[in-house]
Amino acid sequence: MAAALSPTDPSSYSETAKCQVTSLHWDVAIDFSTQTIVGYVDLSVEKKVENLEDLVLDVRDITVEKVTLPGSGKDCQFEITNPQNVTFGSKLTIKLDSVIEKSFTVSIKYRTSPSASALQWLRPEQTAGKRHPYLFSQCEAIHARSLFPCQDTPSVKFTYTAKVRAPREITVLMSAVRGGAEPASDDSSDLVTTFTMSVPVPSYLVAIVAGDLESRKIGPRSKVWSEKEFVDAAALEFAETETMLQTAEQLMGPYVWGIYDLLVLPPSFPLGGMENPCLTFVTPTILAGDRSLADVIAHEICHSWTGNLVTNKTFEHFWLNEGHTVFFERMILQRMHGELHRQLHAHEGFLDLQTMVDTLTKAGNAPYTRLVPDLKGVDPDDAFSIVPYEKGFSLLYHLQTILGGPAVFEAFLRAYVENFKYKSITTEDWKQFLYTYFSSEEDHKKLDTVDWETWFHGLGMPPYQPNYDLRLAEPGRVLSKRWIEQPDDDLNVFSPGDINNLPSIVIREFLSQLILAEPPLSQAKVKHLEKVYNFNKVRNSEIRFRWLRLCLLVKWEDAIPHVLDFLNDQGRMKFVRPLYRDLYAWEEARPKGVANFLEHRQEMHNTTAGLVAKDLKLEV
């Protein structure tokens, strides 16, 4: 019989109403030869009911060898049910017949699987330096259960300590404050590195990386880490990190995590960034050379408050993490670069939201366009998109507009963080606080004009039309109009100087307008675009992505090799999934796209490969 999932979190088996993990100690060794992590996890648990007979945890592809109660020294019987559930993993039930204390510790000896969904193992030849193997984790949304047995739900937060053993030539980092690295107690050449996370975090924010890493100091509380081939470029790219941190503190309150380090991961990392506390993971695709894509860092910094400090209780309420973080990110950009910069970023996000809504709807996934989706029986990765980011931002921006403007609304957001810090909450908790904070009769009348049901549960685009100030984008929009209206036989009026002095975000807007053109641009014009502006050589990944989508839109066959090169050079889902979908939609290009994916699938991150396989209608 299949094990039942939790009534409080549709993505977890954990029975959090009965007990909760409050702290964790991880004592493990990294084995690159078998691509496994082996050792112990000790869970400190607090009972919430008088008689607790079982401790239920989430696991996936984990071999449990032994469970003991250190307090009594007794071994516990345990059972793993639902071992073949691909979506949610398995249910680990530990018998606790003799436990009478309110708080107790369970020690689990276990090993991970080489196919653990949280872990990406790279051979030396897959790294930039090609000297040593590399390991990194990605636990969001529900992959921590493949790293260690846990209550893998964001409703549970815990502190943790760790001791990680690895070969001497490997540097180990975690989403925690790093202690010393000491020789292992035996005669081996391994080192054991210690870590401490004193602020409670959910399981998805536990992260580890192990590889041939170096660091550079970029601020009073920040270093950037990467392979040495990237570290100096990364230090220059992220030089504004401390300014962003200070601006975020002015908006949201003190930074409680101590250090804020950045790690530039290998290209297969599937996200733009991941807000692991003390050690933000970022993609190398934001190394543009001119800091033009550093808004990703602002976004991850903001997660230190919205997401890490105030957390969605389940991933159905993911917009609480991401919508607020996008809003704060753009507030930082406004402080650093001006209001017009924020307005253009918001406009770009709204266009991206429309594209995503159209994509999801055409693919039969319209339920995932809801701000608060129903995830019963659904892997949160399958529902992942920019909808919670941009639809969430749109709701907050709309509320700011009707409630009195930025000064009034920013005060509310700071109060929101202060009220819910260290907690995990739902959309209803957020809405109740909103009504409590804006408590006057006049404010309630304004709030009651909001169509909450449609905002939270309606399909498609949000029920409002923004009116952003696009003066900053005007040069790009004027240039796009010229290209759209210019006759195909008279294109020599364009020159490289057209875009030489345009900021990268304006060039992105220029290309976005060409993609949206009706009727579509002719292939002749797109070919001439490349001749004049040399977009195939552009380093900025956001510009290159839009350019390649435009080429596929007009079915330019010569662009296919450039698309495949871009797909194989990096694994960021934001770029990879739309381009593979575009290749699939073009019947002549489809075989090349599928063949390229099958050839390079093993080099991709597990999550990316699984989702692209679905996009290409292949068996996962």
FIKOL-743210 format. One record per residue (C-alpha): residue in one letter; residue number from 0; x, y, z. Coordinates in steps of 0.02 Angstrom, whole numbers, always signed. Example, Ala and Ser with C-alpha at 12.3 -4.5 7.8 and 13.67 -1.06 7.14 Angstrom:
<sites>
> A,0,+615,-225,+390
> S,1,+684,-53,+357
</sites>
This chain:
<sites>
> M,0,+0,+0,+0
> A,1,+65,+172,-44
> A,2,+117,+281,+103
> A,3,+7,+431,+136
> L,4,+79,+605,+119
> S,5,+64,+735,+257
> P,6,-104,+825,+275
> T,7,-8,+987,+305
> D,8,+117,+979,+160
> P,9,+71,+889,-3
> S,10,+255,+861,-41
> S,11,+308,+775,+121
> Y,12,+272,+618,+221
> S,13,+327,+701,+384
> E,14,+200,+707,+525
> T,15,+247,+879,+587
> A,16,+92,+897,+696
> K,17,+164,+760,+807
> C,18,+346,+815,+819
> Q,19,+474,+929,+738
> V,20,+661,+921,+711
> T,21,+743,+1067,+802
> S,22,+927,+1036,+765
> L,23,+1035,+921,+661
> H,24,+1214,+860,+664
> W,25,+1289,+791,+505
> D,26,+1447,+684,+515
> V,27,+1488,+617,+342
> A,28,+1623,+577,+215
> I,29,+1619,+622,+30
> D,30,+1669,+473,-78
> F,31,+1704,+532,-255
> S,32,+1748,+355,-312
> T,33,+1571,+291,-277
> Q,34,+1485,+460,-293
> T,35,+1405,+439,-123
> I,36,+1401,+527,+45
> V,37,+1416,+408,+191
> G,38,+1397,+435,+377
> Y,39,+1275,+489,+511
> V,40,+1139,+617,+535
> D,41,+1085,+651,+714
> L,42,+914,+731,+729
> S,43,+859,+821,+888
> V,44,+670,+806,+896
> E,45,+539,+892,+1001
> K,46,+374,+803,+1033
> K,47,+211,+897,+1009
> V,48,+100,+755,+1071
> E,49,+109,+653,+1231
> N,50,+127,+482,+1154
> L,51,+242,+477,+1003
> E,52,+261,+301,+939
> D,53,+344,+337,+772
> L,54,+458,+466,+694
> V,55,+415,+487,+510
> L,56,+546,+560,+392
> D,57,+567,+589,+206
> V,58,+700,+494,+109
> R,59,+739,+465,-74
> D,60,+862,+336,-140
> I,61,+944,+326,+31
> T,62,+1009,+166,+111
> V,63,+978,+168,+298
> E,64,+1094,+48,+388
> K,65,+1055,+79,+571
> V,66,+950,+190,+685
> T,67,+992,+216,+868
> L,68,+935,+321,+1015
> P,69,+1098,+392,+1085
> G,70,+1015,+434,+1249
> S,71,+979,+251,+1287
> G,72,+1098,+167,+1167
> K,73,+956,+62,+1098
> D,74,+934,+18,+916
> C,75,+768,+64,+835
> Q,76,+669,-37,+712
> F,77,+630,+56,+553
> E,78,+536,+32,+391
> I,79,+547,+116,+221
> T,80,+384,+116,+124
> N,81,+342,+180,-49
> P,82,+520,+148,-110
> Q,83,+478,+174,-293
> N,84,+390,+341,-282
> V,85,+485,+443,-410
> T,86,+400,+607,-363
> F,87,+407,+610,-174
> G,88,+532,+475,-128
> S,89,+496,+361,+18
> K,90,+430,+363,+195
> L,91,+551,+315,+333
> T,92,+459,+262,+490
> I,93,+565,+242,+647
> K,94,+488,+150,+796
> L,95,+506,+246,+960
> D,96,+433,+126,+1086
> S,97,+543,+180,+1230
> V,98,+545,+370,+1210
> I,99,+460,+465,+1350
> E,100,+561,+627,+1350
> K,101,+489,+782,+1270
> S,102,+651,+806,+1173
> F,103,+761,+665,+1109
> T,104,+893,+627,+978
> V,105,+892,+495,+842
> S,106,+1054,+443,+756
> I,107,+1039,+372,+580
> K,108,+1183,+285,+492
> Y,109,+1155,+293,+304
> R,110,+1226,+320,+131
> T,111,+1163,+416,-18
> S,112,+1141,+347,-193
> P,113,+1249,+395,-343
> S,114,+1085,+452,-421
> A,115,+1034,+563,-273
> S,116,+927,+701,-348
> A,117,+1006,+834,-235
> L,118,+1183,+801,-293
> Q,119,+1279,+837,-452
> W,120,+1445,+744,-468
> L,121,+1568,+808,-597
> R,122,+1721,+717,-662
> P,123,+1882,+818,-668
> E,124,+1866,+841,-856
> Q,125,+1694,+922,-830
> T,126,+1770,+1063,-725
> A,127,+1861,+1218,-785
> G,128,+2027,+1167,-710
> K,129,+2010,+982,-754
> R,130,+2114,+939,-600
> H,131,+1994,+868,-472
> P,132,+1814,+805,-460
> Y,133,+1676,+921,-403
> L,134,+1516,+901,-304
> F,135,+1374,+1023,-273
> S,136,+1198,+1009,-204
> Q,137,+1032,+1086,-249
> C,138,+900,+1040,-120
> E,139,+757,+1155,-168
> A,140,+619,+1109,-180
> I,141,+610,+931,-108
> H,142,+781,+856,-140
> A,143,+856,+867,+35
> R,144,+776,+697,+68
> S,145,+903,+621,-50
> L,146,+1047,+703,+47
> F,147,+995,+647,+223
> P,148,+837,+582,+308
> C,149,+738,+733,+365
> Q,150,+570,+817,+382
> D,151,+586,+885,+206
> T,152,+459,+1025,+220
> P,153,+489,+1213,+234
> S,154,+367,+1216,+381
> V,155,+507,+1144,+491
> K,156,+663,+1246,+531
> F,157,+816,+1186,+625
> T,158,+993,+1238,+669
> Y,159,+1135,+1124,+617
> T,160,+1317,+1079,+636
> A,161,+1421,+972,+519
> K,162,+1585,+879,+504
> V,163,+1626,+835,+324
> R,164,+1773,+726,+273
> A,165,+1849,+743,+100
> P,166,+2018,+724,+12
> R,167,+2147,+854,+63
> E,168,+2152,+936,-109
> I,169,+1963,+968,-103
> T,170,+1890,+1124,-22
> V,171,+1722,+1094,+63
> L,172,+1596,+1233,+91
> M,173,+1419,+1230,+161
> S,174,+1273,+1348,+187
> A,175,+1342,+1388,+359
> V,176,+1487,+1471,+448
> R,177,+1644,+1374,+408
> G,178,+1758,+1321,+550
> G,179,+1928,+1241,+534
> A,180,+1988,+1100,+424
> E,181,+2088,+971,+521
> P,182,+2173,+808,+469
> A,183,+2064,+655,+489
> S,184,+2103,+551,+644
> D,185,+2169,+402,+545
> D,186,+2324,+397,+437
> S,187,+2236,+453,+278
> S,188,+2269,+618,+190
> D,189,+2087,+672,+211
> L,190,+2033,+831,+299
> V,191,+1879,+856,+407
> T,192,+1795,+1027,+393
> T,193,+1671,+1089,+523
> F,194,+1520,+1203,+500
> T,195,+1391,+1289,+610
> M,196,+1222,+1362,+563
> S,197,+1148,+1446,+718
> V,198,+994,+1521,+632
> P,199,+853,+1395,+603
> V,200,+832,+1349,+419
> P,201,+719,+1232,+320
> S,202,+794,+1075,+243
> Y,203,+799,+1147,+67
> L,204,+926,+1278,+124
> V,205,+1057,+1149,+176
> A,206,+1190,+1152,+41
> I,207,+1362,+1080,+11
> V,208,+1497,+1102,-120
> A,209,+1665,+1014,-133
> G,210,+1794,+1050,-266
> D,211,+1952,+1137,-321
> L,212,+1904,+1308,-254
> E,213,+1988,+1474,-217
> S,214,+1919,+1634,-141
> R,215,+1942,+1821,-153
> K,216,+1884,+1948,-25
> I,217,+1753,+2067,-98
> G,218,+1689,+2153,+59
> P,219,+1701,+2160,+249
> R,220,+1587,+2007,+266
> S,221,+1600,+1930,+93
> K,222,+1712,+1821,-13
> V,223,+1682,+1751,-185
> W,224,+1729,+1568,-214
> S,225,+1753,+1476,-377
> E,226,+1878,+1376,-476
> K,227,+2032,+1483,-498
> E,228,+1994,+1505,-683
> F,229,+1843,+1615,-638
> V,230,+1884,+1687,-467
> D,231,+1964,+1853,-517
> A,232,+1830,+1891,-647
> A,233,+1697,+1849,-517
> A,234,+1778,+1965,-389
> L,235,+1767,+2109,-513
> E,236,+1588,+2065,-563
> F,237,+1524,+2059,-384
> A,238,+1617,+2208,-314
> E,239,+1452,+2295,-270
> T,240,+1397,+2156,-152
> E,241,+1424,+2255,+9
> T,242,+1329,+2404,-62
> M,243,+1184,+2289,-102
> L,244,+1191,+2212,+73
> Q,245,+1189,+2381,+157
> T,246,+1044,+2439,+48
> A,247,+948,+2281,+90
> E,248,+977,+2311,+276
> Q,249,+908,+2487,+260
> L,250,+751,+2414,+182
> M,251,+725,+2255,+284
> G,252,+823,+2263,+446
> P,253,+985,+2186,+510
> Y,254,+1071,+2046,+415
> V,255,+1070,+1901,+540
> W,256,+1177,+1772,+450
> G,257,+1350,+1842,+488
> I,258,+1443,+1812,+325
> Y,259,+1380,+1830,+147
> D,260,+1490,+1732,+27
> L,261,+1459,+1694,-156
> L,262,+1503,+1536,-250
> V,263,+1515,+1532,-440
> L,264,+1468,+1355,-488
> P,265,+1509,+1256,-645
> P,266,+1399,+1293,-796
> S,267,+1281,+1145,-765
> F,268,+1206,+1233,-613
> P,269,+1021,+1244,-658
> L,270,+973,+1412,-582
> G,271,+1027,+1593,-592
> G,272,+1061,+1587,-407
> M,273,+1014,+1491,-250
> E,274,+1000,+1584,-86
> N,275,+1089,+1459,+25
> P,276,+1125,+1552,+189
> C,277,+1303,+1618,+207
> L,278,+1346,+1549,+34
> T,279,+1240,+1603,-114
> F,280,+1263,+1489,-264
> V,281,+1266,+1579,-432
> T,282,+1279,+1529,-614
> P,283,+1431,+1580,-717
> T,284,+1307,+1646,-848
> I,285,+1297,+1810,-749
> L,286,+1483,+1845,-775
> A,287,+1450,+1971,-912
> G,288,+1609,+2072,-881
> D,289,+1517,+2235,-846
> R,290,+1409,+2195,-692
> S,291,+1256,+2213,-801
> L,292,+1180,+2050,-736
> A,293,+1219,+2080,-553
> D,294,+1033,+2101,-516
> V,295,+1040,+1912,-484
> I,296,+1151,+1949,-334
> A,297,+1028,+2081,-271
> H,298,+890,+1950,-285
> E,299,+986,+1819,-186
> I,300,+1037,+1944,-54
> C,301,+854,+1990,-27
> H,302,+814,+1807,+3
> S,303,+914,+1825,+164
> W,304,+754,+1906,+230
> T,305,+612,+1848,+117
> G,306,+631,+1660,+98
> N,307,+768,+1620,+222
> L,308,+706,+1722,+371
> V,309,+521,+1724,+324
> T,310,+483,+1561,+233
> N,311,+337,+1488,+136
> K,312,+258,+1351,+240
> T,313,+236,+1239,+88
> F,314,+288,+1263,-93
> E,315,+108,+1302,-139
> H,316,+146,+1472,-59
> F,317,+312,+1492,-152
> W,318,+261,+1666,-208
> L,319,+288,+1727,-29
> N,320,+472,+1687,-53
> E,321,+493,+1743,-232
> G,322,+368,+1883,-259
> H,323,+431,+1979,-108
> T,324,+611,+1946,-156
> V,325,+585,+2014,-333
> F,326,+500,+2167,-257
> F,327,+645,+2199,-137
> E,328,+774,+2162,-273
> R,329,+699,+2299,-382
> M,330,+696,+2418,-235
> I,331,+884,+2392,-217
> L,332,+907,+2425,-403
> Q,333,+803,+2583,-384
> R,334,+914,+2643,-241
> M,335,+1073,+2605,-340
> H,336,+1023,+2652,-518
> G,337,+863,+2755,-511
> E,338,+676,+2730,-524
> L,339,+676,+2714,-715
> H,340,+790,+2564,-699
> R,341,+666,+2480,-581
> Q,342,+521,+2523,-696
> L,343,+607,+2442,-846
> H,344,+650,+2285,-748
> A,345,+468,+2273,-693
> H,346,+409,+2293,-873
> E,347,+530,+2160,-933
> G,348,+466,+2043,-797
> F,349,+286,+2072,-848
> L,350,+327,+2027,-1029
> D,351,+416,+1870,-970
> L,352,+263,+1826,-865
> Q,353,+151,+1840,-1017
> T,354,+267,+1727,-1116
> M,355,+270,+1599,-976
> V,356,+81,+1602,-954
> D,357,+60,+1572,-1141
> T,358,+188,+1429,-1136
> L,359,+108,+1343,-987
> T,360,-67,+1362,-1056
> K,361,-21,+1291,-1227
> A,362,+66,+1145,-1142
> G,363,-90,+1101,-1043
> N,364,-15,+1164,-880
> A,365,-131,+1312,-850
> P,366,-155,+1264,-665
> Y,367,+27,+1312,-638
> T,368,-14,+1491,-687
> R,369,-104,+1513,-520
> L,370,-14,+1616,-391
> V,371,-59,+1485,-260
> P,372,-66,+1320,-354
> D,373,-133,+1154,-290
> L,374,+19,+1039,-278
> K,375,-67,+880,-219
> G,376,+17,+740,-314
> V,377,+130,+865,-405
> D,378,+319,+877,-397
> P,379,+354,+1061,-355
> D,380,+490,+1058,-489
> D,381,+357,+1024,-621
> A,382,+262,+1179,-566
> F,383,+418,+1288,-558
> S,384,+414,+1442,-670
> I,385,+428,+1631,-657
> V,386,+242,+1642,-615
> P,387,+266,+1655,-425
> Y,388,+406,+1780,-454
> E,389,+321,+1900,-573
> K,390,+138,+1873,-528
> G,391,+189,+1893,-346
> F,392,+284,+2053,-386
> S,393,+133,+2117,-484
> L,394,+19,+2093,-334
> L,395,+137,+2185,-219
> Y,396,+163,+2325,-345
> H,397,-26,+2342,-365
> L,398,-48,+2351,-175
> Q,399,+88,+2483,-164
> T,400,-5,+2586,-293
> I,401,-174,+2581,-206
> L,402,-111,+2595,-26
> G,403,-15,+2758,-37
> G,404,+147,+2733,-132
> P,405,+324,+2670,-96
> A,406,+356,+2751,+73
> V,407,+196,+2681,+149
> F,408,+215,+2509,+72
> E,409,+401,+2490,+111
> A,410,+360,+2520,+295
> F,411,+232,+2380,+285
> L,412,+357,+2260,+206
> R,413,+486,+2294,+341
> A,414,+353,+2263,+474
> Y,415,+304,+2103,+383
> V,416,+483,+2037,+393
> E,417,+498,+2087,+575
> N,418,+332,+2004,+620
> F,419,+363,+1838,+534
> K,420,+553,+1818,+548
> Y,421,+610,+1641,+592
> K,422,+436,+1576,+546
> S,423,+357,+1481,+401
> I,424,+191,+1553,+343
> T,425,+48,+1535,+219
> T,426,-36,+1658,+103
> E,427,-179,+1674,+226
> D,428,-55,+1723,+365
> W,429,+15,+1856,+249
> K,430,-157,+1923,+203
> Q,431,-214,+1932,+384
> F,432,-59,+2031,+429
> L,433,-88,+2147,+280
> Y,434,-264,+2186,+343
> T,435,-201,+2205,+522
> Y,436,-62,+2325,+473
> F,437,-174,+2429,+359
> S,438,-310,+2434,+490
> S,439,-405,+2595,+454
> E,440,-577,+2589,+377
> E,441,-512,+2685,+227
> D,442,-371,+2561,+199
> H,443,-490,+2413,+216
> K,444,-600,+2488,+82
> K,445,-447,+2497,-33
> L,446,-398,+2318,+7
> D,447,-575,+2257,-22
> T,448,-564,+2321,-201
> V,449,-433,+2186,-234
> D,450,-503,+2032,-319
> W,451,-412,+1912,-200
> E,452,-488,+1754,-271
> T,453,-429,+1794,-447
> W,454,-257,+1852,-389
> F,455,-226,+1695,-285
> H,456,-318,+1560,-382
> G,457,-360,+1628,-554
> L,458,-280,+1556,-709
> G,459,-173,+1661,-826
> M,460,-118,+1840,-809
> P,461,-157,+1944,-654
> P,462,-315,+2051,-655
> Y,463,-230,+2217,-687
> Q,464,-129,+2306,-820
> P,465,+27,+2397,-759
> N,466,+79,+2565,-827
> Y,467,+268,+2569,-809
> D,468,+375,+2719,-853
> L,469,+478,+2660,-1001
> R,470,+578,+2816,-1040
> L,471,+740,+2721,-1010
> A,472,+688,+2593,-1141
> E,473,+640,+2722,-1271
> P,474,+800,+2711,-1377
> G,475,+780,+2522,-1391
> R,476,+596,+2534,-1431
> V,477,+627,+2667,-1564
> L,478,+762,+2559,-1642
> S,479,+651,+2405,-1642
> K,480,+513,+2504,-1728
> R,481,+637,+2559,-1861
> W,482,+688,+2378,-1895
> I,483,+507,+2320,-1901
> E,484,+453,+2457,-2022
> Q,485,+609,+2465,-2133
> P,486,+589,+2378,-2303
> D,487,+691,+2219,-2324
> D,488,+780,+2288,-2477
> D,489,+842,+2444,-2386
> L,490,+930,+2387,-2226
> N,491,+1096,+2476,-2252
> V,492,+1031,+2621,-2147
> F,493,+1079,+2523,-1990
> S,494,+1254,+2522,-1915
> P,495,+1345,+2454,-1760
> G,496,+1334,+2628,-1683
> D,497,+1147,+2602,-1660
> I,498,+1176,+2502,-1502
> N,499,+1353,+2549,-1449
> N,500,+1299,+2663,-1307
> L,501,+1141,+2572,-1253
> P,502,+1138,+2487,-1081
> S,503,+1119,+2299,-1093
> I,504,+943,+2302,-1022
> V,505,+891,+2420,-1163
> I,506,+965,+2301,-1291
> R,507,+866,+2162,-1208
> E,508,+709,+2267,-1228
> F,509,+754,+2299,-1411
> L,510,+765,+2112,-1445
> S,511,+607,+2076,-1344
> Q,512,+509,+2197,-1451
> L,513,+574,+2111,-1609
> I,514,+520,+1942,-1540
> L,515,+346,+2011,-1506
> A,516,+330,+2092,-1678
> E,517,+171,+2051,-1776
> P,518,+190,+1994,-1910
> P,519,+358,+1915,-1863
> L,520,+518,+1991,-1930
> S,521,+578,+1922,-2095
> Q,522,+726,+1804,-2097
> A,523,+818,+1930,-2206
> K,524,+806,+2061,-2069
> V,525,+867,+1940,-1936
> K,526,+1015,+1893,-2043
> H,527,+1055,+2077,-2065
> L,528,+1040,+2104,-1877
> E,529,+1183,+1981,-1854
> K,530,+1284,+2063,-1992
> V,531,+1268,+2235,-1913
> Y,532,+1271,+2198,-1725
> N,533,+1366,+2032,-1716
> F,534,+1250,+1961,-1582
> N,535,+1324,+1786,-1597
> K,536,+1482,+1852,-1513
> V,537,+1393,+1941,-1369
> R,538,+1451,+1884,-1197
> N,539,+1296,+1942,-1102
> S,540,+1191,+1783,-1082
> E,541,+1024,+1874,-1069
> I,542,+1054,+1962,-1235
> R,543,+1119,+1804,-1316
> F,544,+966,+1706,-1257
> R,545,+844,+1830,-1332
> W,546,+944,+1839,-1493
> L,547,+942,+1650,-1514
> R,548,+755,+1641,-1480
> L,549,+729,+1771,-1617
> C,550,+833,+1667,-1737
> L,551,+730,+1511,-1701
> L,552,+569,+1610,-1717
> V,553,+610,+1651,-1898
> K,554,+678,+1475,-1929
> W,555,+854,+1526,-1978
> E,556,+945,+1360,-2000
> D,557,+1119,+1436,-1985
> A,558,+1076,+1485,-1806
> I,559,+1047,+1306,-1747
> P,560,+1232,+1270,-1713
> H,561,+1243,+1430,-1610
> V,562,+1089,+1376,-1511
> L,563,+1163,+1204,-1478
> D,564,+1328,+1279,-1424
> F,565,+1238,+1393,-1301
> L,566,+1137,+1246,-1234
> N,567,+1294,+1143,-1209
> D,568,+1397,+1284,-1133
> Q,569,+1279,+1308,-985
> G,570,+1132,+1223,-901
> R,571,+1028,+1366,-831
> M,572,+846,+1314,-844
> K,573,+790,+1492,-882
> F,574,+883,+1479,-1047
> V,575,+891,+1292,-1082
> R,576,+707,+1247,-1068
> P,577,+636,+1385,-1183
> L,578,+769,+1352,-1316
> Y,579,+737,+1165,-1316
> R,580,+550,+1200,-1326
> D,581,+582,+1316,-1474
> L,582,+685,+1181,-1561
> Y,583,+548,+1054,-1530
> A,584,+414,+1171,-1600
> W,585,+512,+1188,-1763
> E,586,+485,+1022,-1849
> E,587,+644,+1028,-1953
> A,588,+751,+1072,-1801
> R,589,+668,+948,-1683
> P,590,+781,+798,-1723
> K,591,+937,+903,-1694
> G,592,+870,+965,-1528
> V,593,+823,+792,-1467
> A,594,+989,+717,-1525
> N,595,+1087,+855,-1439
> F,596,+991,+828,-1277
> L,597,+1019,+640,-1279
> E,598,+1204,+664,-1314
> H,599,+1230,+787,-1172
> R,600,+1098,+730,-1048
> Q,601,+1226,+653,-928
> E,602,+1317,+820,-916
> M,603,+1159,+911,-862
> H,604,+1092,+934,-687
> N,605,+967,+800,-636
> T,606,+822,+922,-619
> T,607,+859,+1009,-783
> A,608,+876,+846,-879
> G,609,+712,+779,-811
> L,610,+613,+935,-854
> V,611,+690,+954,-1028
> A,612,+650,+771,-1063
> K,613,+468,+811,-1026
> D,614,+477,+966,-1137
> L,615,+542,+856,-1279
> K,616,+406,+725,-1248
> L,617,+536,+594,-1201
> E,618,+520,+464,-1064
> V,619,+598,+529,-904
</sites>
